[in-house]
Amino acid sequence: MSIHVQIERLKARLKQRTGCAERDIQVVYAPLRISPLGAHVDHQDGLVTGMTLDQVILLAFAPRGDQQVRVESANFPGVVEFGLHDVPPRVPGDWGNYVRGAVLALQQRHNLRTGIDAIVEGRMPIGGLSSSAAVGIAYLLALEAANGLQVTAEENIQYDRYIENGYLGLKNGILDQSVILMSDRNHLTFLDCQTVEFCKYATPAADGDFEVLVVYSGVASSLASTDYNSRVTECQQAARLMLEWAGQPVPEQPRLRMVSEEMYARWEHRLPDPLDRRARHFFTEVRRVREGIAAWQAGDMGEMGRLINESGASSMVNYESGCPNLITLYKILRDCPGVYGARFSGGGFRGSCIGLVNPAYREEIVATIDARYPAAHPQMANRYSIHFCHPDGPARLWDGC
């Protein structure tokens, strides 16, 4: 189904459900994202890369004549409904948490007066592509439009961080929101998470030289219920020890980026396991990001892929992320002809593996995955899926293109 057809169907469904006028319906287009390099370092103020995909969260909405918010999901059961000034507390595992968090985030600085009717829909399986950040951003943009608010992308990055860090209790960094809000079409976005400085590098290869492969493993669970938060804590513990050993001031929430490379080289041997491996992943991943930017600018997809493969290996060995299904997929893609490089997407405890691939090998890649993955994990034979995607632009109100 084309994106235009999907949008028209979603608008028609909202009109039928609410009786709103078609002229009042708007649609938020919020793309999913990948991070080719920069795995698990944004929460430590590291260096990351990212790009959005032409796979999106869509939110059709219309302003209401009162202060109620009413949202349906095309993917999950139930209806979420509440008043703007009577926001219920977080409900563990409830998809409605994101719209509730968006209202609370905006109310920190804005007086919301107009509620919305909305229907939200995603086209990709959940897991590893920052659908949570995309849907949070979609709600923010819809509420802002309905209330006539002028909000910058930089402000929305902070509002979405409130949704995930403050309301939901997830210890992630700014990678997801930043890439979804700041990316340009057919560019690789570089972000320094410490200085919040962006650089965007145009795709140097000719059209058709690469695609983004996303293989959904069939494994789904809430990120907050995985080991994600504990890994963040371990990274902070490693930073605290090295800062103390170096006689440096130690803030309440230390980050590995506060540790210089020289300091790390001097003290890494003293770190206990597994803190030594968490720090090793951080410092080698930051190096891979720098080298990857150079490879991207040179159009060297082979070198970019090699670095992505290294990132995947370090994620398993040093960061210790990855469930058995994702590890299997990583190994299949790593060895598959036509795949420049592959790694887990997102936290690595559920969801998808991603790869940069040569489109000429599509059929061979699909055949390899179909032959090996369900054989290794028969319970996922009817649950995994394969998607070929392309880079996209930022989240926005849909204007027809």
VEXTINU-878648 format. One line per field, with one value per residue (C-alpha): x, y, z; residue in three letters. Coordinates in pm, 1 decimal. Layout:
x: (X, ...) .
y: (Y, ...) .
z: (Z, ...) .
residuo: (ALA, ...) .
//
This chain:
x: (0.0, 141.9, 185.1, -76.7, -335.7, -257.4, -297.3, -630.2, -759.9, -650.7, -818.8, -1138.8, -1138.0, -1097.5, -1379.6, -1606.8, -1521.4, -1563.4, -1774.3, -1514.6, -1491.3, -1232.5, -1082.4, -997.1, -794.4, -416.3, -161.0, 174.7, 439.8, 699.8, 968.4, 1147.4, 1524.1, 1840.8, 2186.3, 2450.4, 2727.2, 2709.4, 2546.9, 2475.2, 2678.4, 2426.2, 2334.2, 2706.0, 2721.4, 2909.8, 2921.9, 2646.3, 2518.0, 2164.3, 1914.9, 1539.8, 1364.7, 1070.8, 881.3, 672.5, 431.1, 123.2, -109.3, -432.1, -584.9, -843.9, -881.7, -1177.2, -1409.1, -1311.1, -1007.8, -1045.0, -784.9, -914.5, -679.6, -726.3, -454.7, -473.1, -218.3, -325.9, -665.6, -851.0, -911.1, -712.4, -918.9, -848.8, -866.3, -575.0, -568.2, -647.2, -368.3, -363.9, -39.7, 175.2, 37.6, 316.2, 309.6, 20.5, 54.8, -136.1, 156.4, 310.5, 20.8, -19.9, 352.3, 334.8, 61.8, 259.9, 578.1, 414.3, 236.3, 573.1, 585.7, 252.6, -111.3, -289.1, -651.6, -753.5, -776.7, -759.5, -926.8, -663.6, -583.1, -223.1, -81.4, 256.9, 357.3, 662.7, 694.6, 783.4, 1138.4, 1474.4, 1373.7, 1275.1, 903.4, 856.4, 1037.1, 854.4, 510.5, 597.8, 706.7, 388.6, 174.5, 382.1, 344.8, -29.3, -94.4, 119.9, -66.9, -407.5, -309.0, -134.9, 204.3, 530.3, 789.3, 1139.3, 1284.3, 1539.3, 1261.2, 1074.5, 1387.0, 1373.9, 998.6, 1032.6, 1316.2, 1076.2, 827.5, 1085.1, 1316.7, 1081.3, 743.2, 840.8, 1164.2, 1386.2, 1752.1, 1813.9, 1993.1, 1904.0, 1987.8, 1638.0, 1452.4, 1733.0, 1759.4, 1381.7, 1345.1, 1666.7, 1743.6, 1748.7, 1647.0, 1936.4, 2178.2, 2363.0, 2321.2, 2612.2, 2539.6, 2775.1, 2554.5, 2765.8, 2760.8, 2435.8, 2605.5, 2476.0, 2643.3, 2465.8, 2652.2, 2489.1, 2479.8, 2788.3, 2693.0, 2474.4, 2110.7, 2071.8, 2415.3, 2275.1, 1953.4, 1878.3, 1779.6, 1565.1, 1501.1, 1248.3, 1334.9, 984.5, 1103.2, 913.1, 917.7, 926.7, 1273.0, 1227.2, 1190.1, 1517.4, 1876.4, 1894.1, 1879.5, 2133.7, 2383.4, 2348.5, 2420.6, 2730.5, 2867.6, 2818.2, 2995.0, 3294.3, 3307.2, 3285.2, 3577.6, 3810.1, 3728.0, 3797.9, 4128.1, 4233.2, 4147.1, 3878.5, 3549.9, 3271.5, 2920.3, 2608.5, 2547.0, 2891.9, 2922.4, 3200.8, 3242.9, 3378.9, 3672.9, 3941.5, 4097.2, 4428.0, 4259.1, 4094.3, 4424.8, 4582.7, 4307.0, 4121.9, 4325.6, 4191.9, 3826.4, 3656.3, 3453.7, 3205.7, 3275.6, 3595.2, 3398.9, 3132.2, 3402.3, 3585.0, 3268.2, 3218.2, 3568.1, 3598.0, 3249.8, 3332.0, 3640.7, 3426.1, 3189.7, 3476.7, 3615.4, 3267.5, 3203.5, 3523.4, 3422.7, 3075.1, 3212.7, 3445.2, 3158.6, 3338.2, 3047.6, 3284.9, 3472.7, 3149.3, 3015.9, 3327.6, 3289.7, 2920.6, 3011.6, 3269.9, 3003.7, 2776.3, 3048.0, 3137.6, 2768.8, 2759.5, 3096.3, 3164.0, 2818.8, 2655.0, 2335.2, 2150.1, 1909.2, 1978.8, 1749.9, 1925.1, 2266.8, 2162.1, 2040.8, 2359.2, 2573.7, 2356.4, 2376.3, 2744.5, 2831.5, 2572.7, 2688.5, 2558.5, 2546.4, 2809.4, 2761.5, 2504.9, 2432.2, 2146.6, 1916.6, 1817.8, 1898.4, 1964.6, 1744.1, 1451.0, 1333.9, 1543.8, 1882.7, 1976.4, 2223.8, 2350.9, 2309.1, 2367.3, 2021.4, 2149.6, 2162.8, 1805.4, 1688.2, 2000.6, 1975.8, 1610.5, 1680.2, 1967.7, 1762.1, 1463.0, 1684.2, 1878.1, 1676.9, 1360.8, 1576.4, 1759.4, 1445.4, 1141.2, 910.5, 968.3, 895.4, 569.4, 673.3, 991.5, 983.0, 1223.9, 1208.4, 1414.7, 1405.2, 1550.4, 1663.9, 1397.1, 1357.9, 1238.2, 911.4, 659.0, 298.2, 216.1, 195.5, 159.2, 528.0) .
y: (0.0, 341.3, 608.4, 826.5, 548.0, 470.4, 835.2, 871.4, 553.4, 676.5, 1015.1, 844.5, 625.4, 927.7, 1110.7, 808.0, 759.1, 1122.8, 1296.9, 1571.5, 1778.1, 1658.1, 2007.9, 1986.2, 1664.1, 1681.9, 1400.4, 1377.9, 1182.3, 1054.1, 829.2, 548.7, 568.9, 362.0, 434.6, 277.1, 363.8, 495.9, 203.6, 241.4, 560.9, 844.6, 808.7, 860.2, 1180.0, 1001.9, 1048.7, 891.6, 867.7, 816.6, 840.5, 814.8, 554.7, 564.5, 355.6, 572.1, 627.6, 812.8, 1010.7, 1149.4, 1407.8, 1682.2, 1953.2, 1912.8, 2178.3, 2088.8, 1982.6, 1607.7, 1389.0, 1073.7, 843.3, 507.3, 281.4, 81.3, -159.4, -201.1, -251.1, -2.2, 372.5, 626.1, 917.9, 1182.7, 1556.2, 1788.2, 1894.6, 1554.3, 1335.3, 984.6, 838.8, 607.1, 257.5, -1.7, -141.6, 78.2, 231.9, 535.7, 640.5, 832.4, 1070.3, 1123.5, 1197.8, 1437.0, 1641.4, 1663.1, 1754.2, 2045.8, 2167.1, 2243.4, 2559.1, 2588.7, 2619.7, 2360.5, 2454.9, 2230.8, 1853.4, 1622.0, 1320.0, 1097.7, 760.8, 638.0, 366.4, 211.3, 3.0, -175.4, -429.2, -269.1, -306.1, -138.2, 139.9, 399.1, 371.6, 496.3, 821.6, 854.2, 815.1, 1053.5, 1312.6, 1253.0, 1336.5, 1646.0, 1779.2, 1709.3, 1880.8, 2176.8, 2215.8, 2189.7, 2455.5, 2689.4, 2650.6, 2740.0, 2495.4, 2435.7, 2093.6, 2148.0, 2210.9, 1900.8, 1693.4, 1796.1, 1740.6, 1389.7, 1323.9, 1417.5, 1159.7, 880.8, 979.0, 1158.9, 996.7, 645.7, 608.6, 499.1, 606.7, 667.4, 963.3, 1208.7, 1001.6, 884.1, 1212.9, 1411.3, 1193.8, 1178.2, 1556.7, 1678.2, 1442.7, 1549.7, 1318.9, 1111.4, 1233.3, 1069.9, 1273.7, 1305.4, 1415.5, 1499.7, 1414.8, 1624.9, 1952.3, 1873.3, 1980.8, 1833.1, 1770.4, 1622.2, 1436.1, 1378.3, 1024.1, 1010.7, 695.3, 701.9, 605.4, 229.3, 163.4, 81.5, 16.2, -24.7, -377.6, -428.2, -784.2, -808.2, -1101.3, -1159.3, -1084.4, -801.3, -669.5, -336.7, -179.6, -60.2, -422.1, -537.6, -489.2, -150.6, 61.5, -158.2, -111.8, 264.6, 236.6, 22.9, 281.6, 550.4, 336.7, 297.2, 671.9, 741.6, 511.7, 654.2, 1014.1, 933.5, 760.2, 1060.5, 1301.8, 1471.3, 1612.8, 1354.3, 1482.8, 1310.7, 1155.4, 1089.7, 1003.7, 821.4, 1122.3, 1307.1, 1064.4, 1166.1, 907.6, 959.4, 901.6, 586.8, 453.3, 502.2, 350.6, 96.5, -195.6, -122.4, -143.3, -458.1, -679.4, -600.5, -229.5, -266.3, -404.4, -134.5, 133.3, -52.7, -51.0, 320.9, 428.8, 194.2, 289.8, 660.1, 582.4, 383.3, 678.2, 908.9, 655.0, 583.8, 949.0, 951.3, 630.5, 769.1, 1090.5, 886.3, 667.8, 359.6, 133.7, -159.5, 23.0, 158.0, -196.4, -331.6, -74.2, -159.3, -527.7, -434.9, -234.3, -537.1, -760.7, -511.0, -476.8, -851.8, -902.0, -573.4, -428.1, -770.1, -683.1, -909.4, -1194.5, -1530.0, -1444.3, -1115.9, -1277.1, -1536.9, -1268.3, -1066.0, -1366.8, -1451.8, -1097.7, -1053.9, -1351.1, -1289.3, -1174.0, -829.8, -711.0, -443.2, -451.8, -537.1, -492.1, -486.5, -187.5, -9.7, -156.7, -500.4, -694.1, -728.2, -616.6, -598.0, -628.0, -370.7, -372.9, -162.3, -376.0, -379.4, -383.4, -619.4, -895.3, -859.0, -1204.6, -1377.9, -1195.8, -1291.8, -1653.6, -1675.8, -1537.3, -1758.5, -2066.9, -2006.8, -1800.6, -2012.4, -2324.0, -2183.0, -2044.3, -2244.6, -2062.4, -1745.2, -1900.4, -1708.6, -1397.1, -1259.0, -1024.7, -866.4, -504.5, -303.8, 67.2, 399.2, 713.4, 974.3, 1322.1, 1458.9, 1419.3, 1673.7, 1759.5, 1579.4, 1813.2, 1553.6, 1479.2) .
z: (0.0, -96.7, 169.1, -2.6, 5.8, 369.1, 466.7, 287.2, 453.8, 795.3, 739.5, 623.7, 934.4, 1162.3, 984.3, 1019.1, 1388.0, 1496.0, 1233.4, 1203.0, 884.7, 636.2, 616.0, 986.6, 956.9, 946.5, 945.3, 1118.7, 927.6, 1177.7, 1023.8, 1201.5, 1232.1, 1228.7, 1363.6, 1136.7, 1385.5, 1739.6, 1917.4, 2291.7, 2337.0, 2318.0, 2685.3, 2760.7, 2550.1, 2271.9, 1894.2, 1685.0, 1329.6, 1210.4, 928.8, 903.2, 688.3, 450.6, 707.4, 934.7, 1219.2, 1089.7, 1313.7, 1168.9, 1401.6, 1425.0, 1691.2, 1927.5, 2065.8, 2421.2, 2624.4, 2583.1, 2413.5, 2246.5, 2056.7, 1884.2, 1749.8, 1430.4, 1579.7, 1941.9, 2108.3, 2318.5, 2321.8, 2525.1, 2652.6, 2918.5, 2984.8, 2914.1, 3278.8, 3423.9, 3282.1, 3435.4, 3570.2, 3362.0, 3307.5, 3255.4, 2902.9, 2785.5, 2438.3, 2565.9, 2782.8, 2493.7, 2435.1, 2808.8, 2836.2, 2539.2, 2707.3, 3030.4, 2842.6, 2661.5, 2972.6, 3128.6, 2915.0, 2734.3, 2833.8, 2620.0, 2555.0, 2265.4, 2271.8, 1971.8, 1820.8, 1661.7, 1510.7, 1508.4, 1283.9, 1218.2, 915.7, 1056.4, 1341.2, 1672.4, 1797.8, 1748.6, 1507.7, 1768.7, 1707.7, 2064.5, 1989.0, 1656.7, 1815.6, 2097.1, 1842.1, 1641.8, 1945.3, 2019.9, 1664.1, 1661.2, 1995.4, 1892.5, 1563.4, 1730.4, 1984.7, 1741.3, 1908.6, 1736.1, 1868.9, 1733.5, 1656.3, 1932.3, 2184.1, 2069.2, 2123.4, 2489.0, 2513.7, 2377.0, 2618.6, 2897.3, 2766.4, 2763.2, 3050.5, 3284.7, 3228.7, 3117.7, 3317.7, 3028.2, 3055.2, 2685.5, 2530.0, 2254.1, 1945.0, 1855.6, 1886.8, 1724.6, 1415.0, 1367.5, 1394.7, 1229.9, 939.9, 575.4, 294.0, 154.3, 420.1, 707.4, 1025.8, 1267.7, 1624.2, 1906.7, 2204.4, 2440.8, 2246.6, 2057.5, 1734.1, 1407.8, 1074.1, 772.3, 501.3, 165.0, 32.3, -193.6, -383.1, -692.5, -652.9, -623.0, -472.9, -130.3, 55.9, 423.2, 517.6, 826.9, 944.5, 1224.7, 1450.9, 1582.9, 1937.7, 2104.5, 2460.2, 2638.4, 2636.4, 2992.6, 3103.2, 2943.1, 3061.3, 2885.0, 3200.4, 3381.6, 3095.5, 3129.4, 3501.6, 3437.2, 3194.1, 3456.9, 3716.3, 3485.3, 3428.8, 3802.0, 3885.1, 3620.2, 3714.2, 4079.5, 3998.1, 3788.6, 4069.8, 3862.0, 3991.6, 3975.4, 3904.2, 4033.2, 3690.2, 3536.3, 3166.3, 2982.8, 2754.3, 3059.4, 3055.0, 2805.7, 2577.6, 2758.4, 3092.3, 2959.8, 2823.7, 3165.8, 3380.8, 3168.7, 3310.1, 3661.1, 3569.4, 3698.8, 3468.5, 3317.3, 3352.8, 3150.0, 2855.8, 2874.3, 2857.0, 2578.3, 2371.3, 2425.2, 2325.3, 2027.1, 1905.4, 1915.8, 1704.7, 1459.8, 1421.3, 1325.0, 1079.2, 943.7, 860.7, 655.4, 476.7, 404.5, 258.7, 39.3, -79.6, 54.7, 148.8, 197.7, 474.1, 620.8, 631.4, 797.4, 1074.6, 1116.3, 1151.6, 1416.7, 1597.6, 1596.2, 1737.2, 2010.2, 2100.5, 2166.4, 2335.5, 2514.9, 2569.4, 2605.9, 2426.5, 2189.8, 2248.0, 2075.5, 1782.3, 1708.4, 1740.1, 1483.3, 1244.3, 1288.4, 1198.9, 898.1, 761.3, 842.5, 621.1, 347.6, 1.6, -82.1, 279.9, 338.5, 715.6, 981.2, 1350.3, 1597.8, 1587.4, 1905.3, 2244.5, 2098.3, 2339.8, 2098.7, 1756.6, 1442.8, 1280.5, 1018.8, 734.6, 449.1, 137.6, -235.3, -402.1, -672.9, -408.5, -281.1, -387.5, -255.8, 76.7, 121.0, 24.6, 274.0, 560.9, 477.3, 466.7, 788.4, 1036.8, 1076.0, 1082.6, 1385.6, 1552.4, 1437.6, 1677.7, 1474.4, 1134.3, 1098.6, 1288.5, 1133.5, 835.1, 585.2, 470.8, 221.2, 300.5, 184.7, 369.1, 441.2, 588.3, 925.2, 1111.6, 990.4, 918.7, 595.5, 297.2, 27.0, -33.3) .
residuo: (MET, SER, ILE, HIS, VAL, GLN, ILE, GLU, ARG, LEU, LYS, ALA, ARG, LEU, LYS, GLN, ARG, THR, GLY, CYS, ALA, GLU, ARG, ASP, ILE, GLN, VAL, VAL, TYR, ALA, PRO, LEU, ARG, ILE, SER, PRO, LEU, GLY, ALA, HIS, VAL, ASP, HIS, GLN, ASP, GLY, LEU, VAL, THR, GLY, MET, THR, LEU, ASP, GLN, VAL, ILE, LEU, LEU, ALA, PHE, ALA, PRO, ARG, GLY, ASP, GLN, GLN, VAL, ARG, VAL, GLU, SER, ALA, ASN, PHE, PRO, GLY, VAL, VAL, GLU, PHE, GLY, LEU, HIS, ASP, VAL, PRO, PRO, ARG, VAL, PRO, GLY, ASP, TRP, GLY, ASN, TYR, VAL, ARG, GLY, ALA, VAL, LEU, ALA, LEU, GLN, GLN, ARG, HIS, ASN, LEU, ARG, THR, GLY, ILE, ASP, ALA, ILE, VAL, GLU, GLY, ARG, MET, PRO, ILE, GLY, GLY, LEU, SER, SER, SER, ALA, ALA, VAL, GLY, ILE, ALA, TYR, LEU, LEU, ALA, LEU, GLU, ALA, ALA, ASN, GLY, LEU, GLN, VAL, THR, ALA, GLU, GLU, ASN, ILE, GLN, TYR, ASP, ARG, TYR, ILE, GLU, ASN, GLY, TYR, LEU, GLY, LEU, LYS, ASN, GLY, ILE, LEU, ASP, GLN, SER, VAL, ILE, LEU, MET, SER, ASP, ARG, ASN, HIS, LEU, THR, PHE, LEU, ASP, CYS, GLN, THR, VAL, GLU, PHE, CYS, LYS, TYR, ALA, THR, PRO, ALA, ALA, ASP, GLY, ASP, PHE, GLU, VAL, LEU, VAL, VAL, TYR, SER, GLY, VAL, ALA, SER, SER, LEU, ALA, SER, THR, ASP, TYR, ASN, SER, ARG, VAL, THR, GLU, CYS, GLN, GLN, ALA, ALA, ARG, LEU, MET, LEU, GLU, TRP, ALA, GLY, GLN, PRO, VAL, PRO, GLU, GLN, PRO, ARG, LEU, ARG, MET, VAL, SER, GLU, GLU, MET, TYR, ALA, ARG, TRP, GLU, HIS, ARG, LEU, PRO, ASP, PRO, LEU, ASP, ARG, ARG, ALA, ARG, HIS, PHE, PHE, THR, GLU, VAL, ARG, ARG, VAL, ARG, GLU, GLY, ILE, ALA, ALA, TRP, GLN, ALA, GLY, ASP, MET, GLY, GLU, MET, GLY, ARG, LEU, ILE, ASN, GLU, SER, GLY, ALA, SER, SER, MET, VAL, ASN, TYR, GLU, SER, GLY, CYS, PRO, ASN, LEU, ILE, THR, LEU, TYR, LYS, ILE, LEU, ARG, ASP, CYS, PRO, GLY, VAL, TYR, GLY, ALA, ARG, PHE, SER, GLY, GLY, GLY, PHE, ARG, GLY, SER, CYS, ILE, GLY, LEU, VAL, ASN, PRO, ALA, TYR, ARG, GLU, GLU, ILE, VAL, ALA, THR, ILE, ASP, ALA, ARG, TYR, PRO, ALA, ALA, HIS, PRO, GLN, MET, ALA, ASN, ARG, TYR, SER, ILE, HIS, PHE, CYS, HIS, PRO, ASP, GLY, PRO, ALA, ARG, LEU, TRP, ASP, GLY, CYS) .
//
